[in-house]
């Protein structure tokens, strides 16, 4: 069997004679059985037809190089049943009969078709070939198994009669001429496949398209299970970390940028003391997260952490919320009285968020608590001890507020024993990818959605945005992505409008540790998959057929996965 068509020299013969014009006119008859040609004065060649009188017995013949292929020889037009082959010197060295050319071409076609058909059937891939009219002209046995469509039912029919036109990559390749490689797609709602597709071209024109597809439905199903398990493991690890007194209290603060590391290091130093701290930062940067980490690093397990948003409490209720009140302190009060936030935070931390919103009259009373560690409940006469550490936070410029007489200068300096500046997200963009992965894991579990990865174009758009709402806004954007990705695929159009319209959102993103983070996620998934297979093998007493059946995969696929994970076969 020949893959390449042979050249004309492979079937040429040398039983020919070449005459001059003088020899042709001498009256000598050509030798019987010898094909005779005449070289004209112009350097052209003619075949001398046996028995034909005079010039009527001459037919023009083509002279071509001996390396000319059979397909090119077959394309030669003319009435002559022969073609002259010329050697390197340009002189005729042999002839080919056009009947032999046609016979060899037919044989070569049959051989190539037999090899083509055998190659299609030997591959464990579903292969589809369509012509320029979108008709299926090749459909392998694996395509029959994958799609449940018999060959005799689909051959010669329009591919779109069996599949939704918008899901057929082979049709898109035919119409656009674009090849794709290792692209995941869904030819039908219940099938996931990995596809390679390319156009079939002849003489610069697309005359068809071919698609090779591998069924990865079972892998997608298992990956969904593994990803869900991995996300649950991460969620459980976070929950355990909250309960474990030995865990790092600063672990929930995600990021590795220099700006974040500096702020965390400062917070660790604050956590090793009992000093009052003032946390400064824009809205949404995670000031309460830092406050909790400081609390957890310096207080005993179980110590209370009480948070107050100073901007959310009406001024008339602020004093009773902070100091509590005694029975009958005012009309409408609880007859049993009520503990204030300072008393509730005893032995722990009182976190005063948005301290810049605290009314001026309350600032005076808070200053006394900070200086004397004592206070009176509303309507009470007994002096109470303030046994809590205070951490305050604000997104306001307190110095400017002092100049406007909106914040007391003495309280500012009493709070500002140690200042912690939390950097905005736009100053630590290299942390965005890690934060995306953290929130994806959280919300994929919360909403029961399988999210395999965050596409680079989505990460790129998010990296190009400045996030004025900081981590809170980023978290909301990721939650939006997960909610809208009902098919498990994150798409740029699911992002909020301001993110998509950010300048440079289509430009290359700033450097991120995407590859490292992806590798860590894959490593975690592999470990979960490895443990799951080991547990199932143990439960089935090593019966790999039973394990493969439970996983809804073939034994060959199970062996490949065990080999990849380093498990003994």
Phi and psi in degrees as a GROMACS rama.xvg file:
@    title "Ramachandran Plot"
@    xaxis  label "Phi"
@    yaxis  label "Psi"
@TYPE xy
-112.251  131.575  UNK-2
-80.9663  -44.8872  UNK-3
-92.1516  142.283  UNK-4
-66.4675  139.038  UNK-5
-70.4681  161.122  UNK-6
-83.5259  163.948  UNK-7
-60.5149  -29.068  UNK-8
-64.945  -18.2795  UNK-9
-72.2593  -19.6844  UNK-10
-123.051  13.778  UNK-11
-79.4935  156.42  UNK-12
-123.572  166.18  UNK-13
-118.23  16.917  UNK-14
-84.7092  65.7217  UNK-15
-139.418  162.34  UNK-16
-129.136  146.719  UNK-17
-121.411  115.026  UNK-18
-104.217  161.461  UNK-19
-95.7484  174.196  UNK-20
-63.0131  -37.0669  UNK-21
-65.0044  -42.8282  UNK-22
-65.9194  -36.0346  UNK-23
-67.5409  -31.2859  UNK-24
-90.3712  0.888342  UNK-25
-81.4723  -10.7129  UNK-26
89.6969  -1.32657  UNK-27
-70.9743  137.213  UNK-28
-89.7018  142.931  UNK-29
-60.8438  148.548  UNK-30
-69.2237  137.587  UNK-31
-62.282  134.148  UNK-32
84.2473  -4.27338  UNK-33
-107.773  124.823  UNK-34
-76.7566  124.082  UNK-35
-111.264  135.465  UNK-36
-124.036  152.609  UNK-37
-115.681  133.955  UNK-38
-95.2323  118.367  UNK-39
-79.1477  169.668  UNK-40
-63.6586  -26.8833  UNK-41
-81.3877  -1.05736  UNK-42
87.2862  9.71433  UNK-43
-92.2128  172.252  UNK-44
-124.856  144.368  UNK-45
-135.037  147.43  UNK-46
-91.7405  132.347  UNK-47
-89.7479  106.445  UNK-48
-68.8784  124.864  UNK-49
-59.8073  130.538  UNK-50
80.3698  -4.48362  UNK-51
-84.4705  136.091  UNK-52
-77.1577  136.444  UNK-53
55.3766  -147.825  UNK-54
-70.8999  -13.4181  UNK-55
-67.9501  -15.6456  UNK-56
-95.0841  16.5892  UNK-57
-108.509  131.294  UNK-58
-129.527  130.904  UNK-59
-59.294  140.213  UNK-60
-128.02  142.658  UNK-61
-84.9436  138.878  UNK-62
-112.876  121.847  UNK-63
-130.953  159.866  UNK-64
-61.5042  148.658  UNK-65
-63.8568  -19.6121  UNK-66
-85.118  2.6779  UNK-67
-62.4405  133.474  UNK-68
-72.8755  160.798  UNK-69
-63.0761  -34.1552  UNK-70
-65.517  -35.7565  UNK-71
-72.1348  -37.1191  UNK-72
-63.7356  -39.9782  UNK-73
-65.9269  -23.0928  UNK-74
-83.3133  -6.14138  UNK-75
-68.4071  127.352  UNK-76
-93.1451  149.847  UNK-77
144.284  171.946  UNK-78
-94.9067  -8.5903  UNK-79
-76.3777  132.651  UNK-80
-81.7486  8.42138  UNK-81
-131.129  165.007  UNK-82
-138.193  137.861  UNK-83
-86.2843  137.832  UNK-84
-108.315  134.441  UNK-85
-108.868  146.124  UNK-86
-87.9745  -166.272  UNK-87
-64.0744  -25.6566  UNK-88
-81.6124  -8.04387  UNK-89
89.1698  -1.29303  UNK-90
-93.4927  146.994  UNK-91
-57.2543  133.165  UNK-92
-123.802  -5.93321  UNK-93
177.299  174.053  UNK-94
-130.82  156.121  UNK-95
-126.037  143.425  UNK-96
-88.7951  133.172  UNK-97
-64.0172  -28.3293  UNK-98
-64.9082  -37.4963  UNK-99
-67.0706  -36.7803  UNK-100
-61.1578  -45.9779  UNK-101
-64.6791  -40.262  UNK-102
-64.3185  -44.1091  UNK-103
-66.6127  -36.8907  UNK-104
-64.1087  -42.8057  UNK-105
-62.3047  -42.5987  UNK-106
-64.6287  -44.338  UNK-107
-62.149  -38.3186  UNK-108
-64.2446  -44.023  UNK-109
-63.3415  -40.7126  UNK-110
-66.1163  -45.1373  UNK-111
-64.4204  -39.752  UNK-112
-65.0513  -41.9246  UNK-113
-62.3186  -42.2987  UNK-114
-66.2535  -39.5595  UNK-115
-62.4163  -46.8499  UNK-116
-63.498  -41.5516  UNK-117
-65.3292  -39.5458  UNK-118
-64.1747  -40.4254  UNK-119
-62.3798  -43.6223  UNK-120
-75.4486  -27.1014  UNK-121
-75.183  -24.9452  UNK-122
-79.1832  142.389  UNK-123
-91.5623  48.3217  UNK-124
-135.049  142.698  UNK-125
-78.8716  113.096  UNK-126
-113.564  131.034  UNK-127
-123.658  131.877  UNK-128
-123.559  129.664  UNK-129
-121.639  154.181  UNK-130
-92.7248  -174.13  UNK-131
-67.0705  -13.7887  UNK-132
-97.8988  11.9735  UNK-133
68.916  18.9765  UNK-134
-89.5058  139.525  UNK-135
-74.8302  122.646  UNK-136
-115.802  -7.02789  UNK-137
-149.289  136.11  UNK-138
-151.79  108.843  UNK-139
-81.5847  168.835  UNK-140
-61.594  -36.6351  UNK-141
-67.8873  -29.7385  UNK-142
-67.1747  -38.5026  UNK-143
-60.0214  -45.0929  UNK-144
-68.3949  -40.9228  UNK-145
-67.871  -44.496  UNK-146
-103.567  -8.17911  UNK-147
68.7602  28.3299  UNK-148
-118.543  123.679  UNK-149
-71.8305  150.171  UNK-150
-60.0938  -45.2514  UNK-151
-66.1569  -20.3483  UNK-152
-83.426  -24.86  UNK-153
-108.078  -26.2885  UNK-154
-60.5919  133.589  UNK-155
82.2025  -4.7943  UNK-156
-100.417  162.173  UNK-157
-68.3555  130.622  UNK-158
-59.8776  -32.7088  UNK-159
-71.4373  -9.52151  UNK-160
-73.1738  -16.9177  UNK-161
-115.172  -18.204  UNK-162
-135.474  149.529  UNK-163
-59.5471  129.959  UNK-164
-56.8209  -36.8798  UNK-165
-71.5897  -14.9334  UNK-166
-97.6744  -3.53844  UNK-167
-93.1259  104.08  UNK-168
-66.2663  -34.2004  UNK-169
-63.4709  -33.2348  UNK-170
-70.3596  -39.9574  UNK-171
-62.9199  -40.5486  UNK-172
-63.7175  -40.2066  UNK-173
-61.3661  -42.4726  UNK-174
-81.9541  -31.208  UNK-175
-99.0469  -23.5394  UNK-176
78.0367  8.74977  UNK-177
-91.7401  132.099  UNK-178
-89.3174  150.19  UNK-179
-129.75  152.647  UNK-180
-139.737  133.999  UNK-181
51.2609  48.9389  UNK-182
-106.285  131.813  UNK-183
-84.0819  135.232  UNK-184
-153.377  173.325  UNK-185
-123.425  99.2847  UNK-186
-66.2795  -28.9083  UNK-187
-137.626  163.892  UNK-188
-60.5474  -30.7891  UNK-189
-99.5849  7.95782  UNK-190
-129.656  131.588  UNK-191
-109.762  136.636  UNK-192
-140.416  153.352  UNK-193
-103.993  124.816  UNK-194
-123.294  141.654  UNK-195
-116.014  133.574  UNK-196
-142.811  143.326  UNK-197
-151.611  152.918  UNK-198
-76.2542  155.772  UNK-199
-102.249  120.001  UNK-200
-116.481  143.521  UNK-201
-142.623  121.808  UNK-202
54.8132  39.8316  UNK-203
78.4294  6.18547  UNK-204
-118.944  138.304  UNK-205
-78.3952  119.225  UNK-206
-113.093  5.65243  UNK-207
168.648  -171.54  UNK-208
-153.62  152.468  UNK-209
-128.644  140.335  UNK-210
-130.474  134.485  UNK-211
-117.522  122.111  UNK-212
-125.432  139.33  UNK-213
-114.287  128.756  UNK-214
-72.5963  116.377  UNK-215
-118.257  22.5857  UNK-216
-59.0848  -44.9174  UNK-217
-66.9477  -36.5534  UNK-218
-65.904  -40.7749  UNK-219
-62.7334  -42.0049  UNK-220
-62.7228  -43.527  UNK-221
-70.3296  -37.5359  UNK-222
-62.4664  -36.6414  UNK-223
-62.8142  -44.1882  UNK-224
-63.3225  -43.9487  UNK-225
-65.6944  -41.6255  UNK-226
-65.7388  -40.6549  UNK-227
-62.4093  -42.842  UNK-228
-63.8241  -42.6424  UNK-229
-63.3249  -40.9452  UNK-230
-65.1437  -38.5452  UNK-231
-66.7236  -38.0268  UNK-232
-61.2057  -44.5937  UNK-233
-60.9396  -42.9706  UNK-234
-62.5898  -43.634  UNK-235
-64.6562  -38.6225  UNK-236
-61.413  -38.805  UNK-237
-66.3439  -41.0058  UNK-238
-66.1832  -40.7821  UNK-239
-64.143  -38.9342  UNK-240
-61.9629  -33.7536  UNK-241
-67.2089  -33.8381  UNK-242
-87.3294  -19.3038  UNK-243
-85.3079  121.186  UNK-244
-70.5787  -14.8001  UNK-245
-93.324  -6.27462  UNK-246
-73.1992  158.257  UNK-247
-75.0452  116.891  UNK-248
-64.9892  -16.6916  UNK-249
-93.8946  0.932827  UNK-250
-60.166  -35.3277  UNK-251
-65.634  -14.7756  UNK-252
-84.3662  103.476  UNK-253
-89.3886  137.92  UNK-254
141.184  155.447  UNK-255
-129.788  9.41383  UNK-256
-67.9346  158.043  UNK-257
-62.0479  -40.3813  UNK-258
-63.4227  -41.3114  UNK-259
-69.6867  -41.8006  UNK-260
-59.7432  -39.0172  UNK-261
-63.1425  -44.7949  UNK-262
-67.4374  -37.974  UNK-263
-67.0787  -39.4189  UNK-264
-63.171  -40.5946  UNK-265
-63.396  -42.7735  UNK-266
-63.2911  -36.9359  UNK-267
-61.7126  -41.4945  UNK-268
-64.8988  -39.509  UNK-269
-64.1231  -38.998  UNK-270
-66.2238  -18.483  UNK-271
-87.083  2.27521  UNK-272
-126.929  176.223  UNK-273
-104.559  16.4663  UNK-274
-70.8445  150.361  UNK-275
-70.0629  139.786  UNK-276
-126.221  146.081  UNK-277
-118.658  117.901  UNK-278
-100.553  123.131  UNK-279
-111.169  140.467  UNK-280
169.552  157.686  UNK-281
-66.208  163.786  UNK-282
-62.1877  132.528  UNK-283
91.5305  2.17422  UNK-284
-80.6773  -13.5147  UNK-285
101.195  37.7109  UNK-286
-63.5562  -38.502  UNK-287
-66.3477  -32.3159  UNK-288
-61.8699  -41.6594  UNK-289
-65.9413  -41.1943  UNK-290
-61.9269  -42.4472  UNK-291
-65.6029  -39.1664  UNK-292
-64.7816  -39.5206  UNK-293
-63.8663  -43.2154  UNK-294
-60.2521  -49.2202  UNK-295
-65.4448  -28.6971  UNK-296
-80.718  -17.3539  UNK-297
-121.407  -10.2648  UNK-298
-106.035  158.63  UNK-299
-70.6241  158.561  UNK-300
-60.1477  134.02  UNK-301
90.4756  -7.4302  UNK-302
-64.9956  138.833  UNK-303
-70.7713  145.522  UNK-304
-123.218  109.185  UNK-305
-111.164  123.244  UNK-306
-110.989  136.912  UNK-307
-126.008  130.4  UNK-308
-93.3415  106.361  UNK-309
-65.7711  -18.9557  UNK-310
-88.8313  -5.6237  UNK-311
-105.084  -0.314213  UNK-312
-108.869  126.962  UNK-313
-58.7458  141.266  UNK-314
-53.834  -34.4198  UNK-315
-69.0085  -22.1023  UNK-316
-103.986  -4.5653  UNK-317
-61.8475  -45.5217  UNK-318
-63.6573  -42.4973  UNK-319
-69.5997  -32.8758  UNK-320
-67.1932  -39.9719  UNK-321
-79.3858  -45.2309  UNK-322
-101.645  -12.7307  UNK-323
77.5786  178.313  UNK-324
-147.781  158.641  UNK-325
-91.1024  170.955  UNK-326
-60.6771  134.493  UNK-327
69.7598  21.3507  UNK-328
-65.1997  -34.7715  UNK-329
-158.978  162.292  UNK-330
-65.8745  138.47  UNK-331
87.78  -4.03846  UNK-332
-77.011  157.981  UNK-333
-62.7571  125.919  UNK-334
-62.7922  -18.388  UNK-335
-88.7028  -5.27316  UNK-336
82.9379  176.701  UNK-337
-152  137.836  UNK-338
-73.068  144.564  UNK-339
-88.8882  169.168  UNK-340
-65.1408  -31.4171  UNK-341
-64.9763  -43.6313  UNK-342
-67.3647  -38.5977  UNK-343
-65.1396  -29.1164  UNK-344
-87.3011  6.89503  UNK-345
-54.629  129.118  UNK-346
80.433  4.65136  UNK-347
-138.946  -136.42  UNK-348
-127.245  135.539  UNK-349
-105.27  118.497  UNK-350
-103.583  114.486  UNK-351
-100.036  94.2978  UNK-352
-82.7745  147.558  UNK-353
52.6926  52.4054  UNK-354
-60.8232  -23.8326  UNK-355
-67.4102  -15.5763  UNK-356
-91.6486  0.780453  UNK-357
-70.8297  133.191  UNK-358
-57.8031  150.269  UNK-359
-62.4615  -39.2283  UNK-360
-66.2063  -30.0271  UNK-361
-76.856  -26.5859  UNK-362
-63.2308  -36.0178  UNK-363
-64.452  -44.5392  UNK-364
-69.4106  -35.7815  UNK-365
-67.5479  -36.3222  UNK-366
-59.4791  -40.9399  UNK-367
-64.9062  -38.5613  UNK-368
-62.3224  -42.3438  UNK-369
-66.1579  -36.6852  UNK-370
-81.8261  -43.0661  UNK-371
-105.26  -13.0556  UNK-372
61.2208  27.2821  UNK-373
-138.586  157.51  UNK-374
-164.411  164.965  UNK-375
-111.236  139.065  UNK-376
-72.7672  156.387  UNK-377
-63.1366  125.271  UNK-378
78.7208  7.13434  UNK-379
-107.181  158.824  UNK-380
-117.004  -9.33218  UNK-381
-88.9026  132.75  UNK-382
-79.0366  127.04  UNK-383
-105.454  151.076  UNK-384
-91.0925  133.111  UNK-385
-93.3266  98.3379  UNK-386
-105.457  62.5927  UNK-387
-148.306  155.327  UNK-388
-93.0589  140.343  UNK-389
-109.158  130.004  UNK-390
-122.363  125.093  UNK-391
-112.484  157.522  UNK-392
-146.896  151.689  UNK-393
-159.797  153.845  UNK-394
-107.851  7.95915  UNK-395
-95.5621  160.285  UNK-396
-88.2991  96.4561  UNK-397
-65.5629  -34.2505  UNK-398
-63.0279  -41.2119  UNK-399
-65.9326  -36.2557  UNK-400
-67.8258  -32.0927  UNK-401
-63.6405  -42.6872  UNK-402
-64.9321  -25.6291  UNK-403
-94.9498  7.58139  UNK-404
59.4208  34.773  UNK-405
-107.229  -7.15696  UNK-406
-147.062  136.793  UNK-407
-73.5911  132.945  UNK-408
-67.4503  -39.3196  UNK-409
-66.3237  -36.8574  UNK-410
-67.0857  -39.3131  UNK-411
-57.529  -47.4567  UNK-412
-72.7696  -23.2584  UNK-413
-76.1102  -35.1479  UNK-414
-76.1753  -33.6394  UNK-415
-85.2766  51.8276  UNK-416
-70.4558  -50.838  UNK-417
-130.974  129.858  UNK-418
-105.559  136.1  UNK-419
-120.862  118.433  UNK-420
-96.4746  119.576  UNK-421
-94.8478  121.322  UNK-422
-70.525  142.471  UNK-423
-68.9884  160.984  UNK-424
-64.3136  -30.2378  UNK-425
-68.1446  -17.5965  UNK-426
-93.7763  0.779161  UNK-427
-143.699  55.3583  UNK-428
-64.7833  -21.7016  UNK-429
-66.9615  -12.5608  UNK-430
-87.6896  -8.64492  UNK-431
-62.6717  -42.367  UNK-432
-62.282  -43.6168  UNK-433
-63.7063  -39.3457  UNK-434
-65.2081  -39.5148  UNK-435
-59.1194  -47.4475  UNK-436
-63.3496  -38.8975  UNK-437
-62.8063  -47.0988  UNK-438
-70.9754  -34.6276  UNK-439
-60.3341  -44.7233  UNK-440
-61.1183  -43.297  UNK-441
-63.4486  -48.4939  UNK-442
-81.1101  -26.0636  UNK-443
-64.5863  -34.6725  UNK-444
-73.1721  -44.2448  UNK-445
-62.3205  -37.6436  UNK-446
-104.28  1.63986  UNK-447
63.9542  36.3925  UNK-448
-108.252  138.932  UNK-449
-90.123  114.098  UNK-450
-120.241  108.495  UNK-451
-72.9427  -43.1109  UNK-452
-163.514  164.799  UNK-453
-98.1433  115.301  UNK-454
-56.8396  150.73  UNK-455
-61.375  -34.0681  UNK-456
-68.7545  -30.0522  UNK-457
-71.6768  -45.084  UNK-458
-60.117  -41.4661  UNK-459
-61.0623  -45.0689  UNK-460
-63.5999  -40.2735  UNK-461
-70.8866  -31.3569  UNK-462
-71.2393  -26.5471  UNK-463
-83.8355  -10.3231  UNK-464
-92.587  146.925  UNK-465
-87.864  -10.176  UNK-466
52.0759  68.7145  UNK-467
-61.8297  -25.8651  UNK-468
-88.1069  2.53328  UNK-469
59.9553  -146.462  UNK-470
-61.6313  -35.0883  UNK-471
-61.3489  -43.3886  UNK-472
-66.8089  -40.1871  UNK-473
-61.9865  -43.8488  UNK-474
-60.9755  -42.8094  UNK-475
-63.905  -38.0772  UNK-476
-65.5695  -40.851  UNK-477
-66.9891  -39.5755  UNK-478
-61.5194  -39.7565  UNK-479
-61.5661  -44.0127  UNK-480
-57.9868  -46.7968  UNK-481
-65.5741  -41.5004  UNK-482
-62.7345  -42.2389  UNK-483
-79.8583  -18.9675  UNK-484
-85.956  65.7743  UNK-485
-64.2796  -24.2876  UNK-486
-92.9909  5.8864  UNK-487
83.7535  2.68085  UNK-488
-111.887  124.678  UNK-489
-83.3801  127.798  UNK-490
-122.336  146.967  UNK-491
-56.545  -33.8539  UNK-492
-67.8316  -11.8012  UNK-493
-80.1088  -12.0572  UNK-494
-71.2047  153.204  UNK-495
-60.5625  152.086  UNK-496
-52.6107  -47.1872  UNK-497
-59.5107  -31.9834  UNK-498
-69.8453  -42.8565  UNK-499
-67.7646  -32.2814  UNK-500
-91.3612  5.12357  UNK-501
-65.8649  137.75  UNK-502
-57.9641  133.803  UNK-503
80.8304  11.294  UNK-504
-65.4725  -22.323  UNK-505
-94.5045  -4.05265  UNK-506
-82.108  164.107  UNK-507
-58.0755  134.613  UNK-508
-71.5682  159.536  UNK-509
-63.763  155.92  UNK-510
-57.2434  132.926  UNK-511
-133.034  164.589  UNK-512
-93.5119  47.9567  UNK-513
-63.9482  -46.0868  UNK-514
-62.3272  -44.1945  UNK-515
-64.7969  -42.1396  UNK-516
-65.2815  -40.9714  UNK-517
-62.6013  -38.9292  UNK-518
-65.413  -39.4727  UNK-519
-64.3076  -41.3286  UNK-520
-64.0624  -42.4105  UNK-521
-64.6041  -39.7347  UNK-522
-62.0771  -40.9083  UNK-523
-65.7933  -42.5913  UNK-524
-62.83  -41.5975  UNK-525
-61.5532  -40.8353  UNK-526
-66.0645  -41.3742  UNK-527
-63.9854  -43.4146  UNK-528
-62.9795  -40.9864  UNK-529
-61.4848  -46.6188  UNK-530
-64.4817  -38.2217  UNK-531
-64.9696  -43.8775  UNK-532
-65.1305  -40.8343  UNK-533
-61.6786  -43.4585  UNK-534
-63.9413  -40.5013  UNK-535
-69.6635  -38.3527  UNK-536
-62.9162  -40.499  UNK-537
-65.7379  -41.6915  UNK-538
-65.9211  -32.8852  UNK-539
-96.2711  10.9089  UNK-540
56.3572  40.8311  UNK-541
81.9948  4.13025  UNK-542
-77.2002  101.161  UNK-543
-71.1305  -30.8324  UNK-544
-61.3121  -43.2667  UNK-545
-66.2957  -39.543  UNK-546
-63.8891  -45.5546  UNK-547
-60.0702  -39.0476  UNK-548
-65.1397  -40.7978  UNK-549
-65.1509  -35.4821  UNK-550
-82.8173  -6.08658  UNK-551
61.6396  42.359  UNK-552
-134.042  166.187  UNK-553
-77.9855  161.907  UNK-554
-63.1304  -36.2766  UNK-555
-60.9756  -41.431  UNK-556
-64.659  -40.1184  UNK-557
-62.4415  -44.2083  UNK-558
-61.093  -42.1707  UNK-559
-61.7684  -40.7784  UNK-560
-69.6565  -39.7952  UNK-561
-63.2775  -39.8031  UNK-562
-63.7174  -43.5946  UNK-563
-64.7713  -34.6627  UNK-564
-86.7508  -0.234168  UNK-565
76.962  23.0262  UNK-566
-87.8531  143.197  UNK-567
-65.8753  137.764  UNK-568
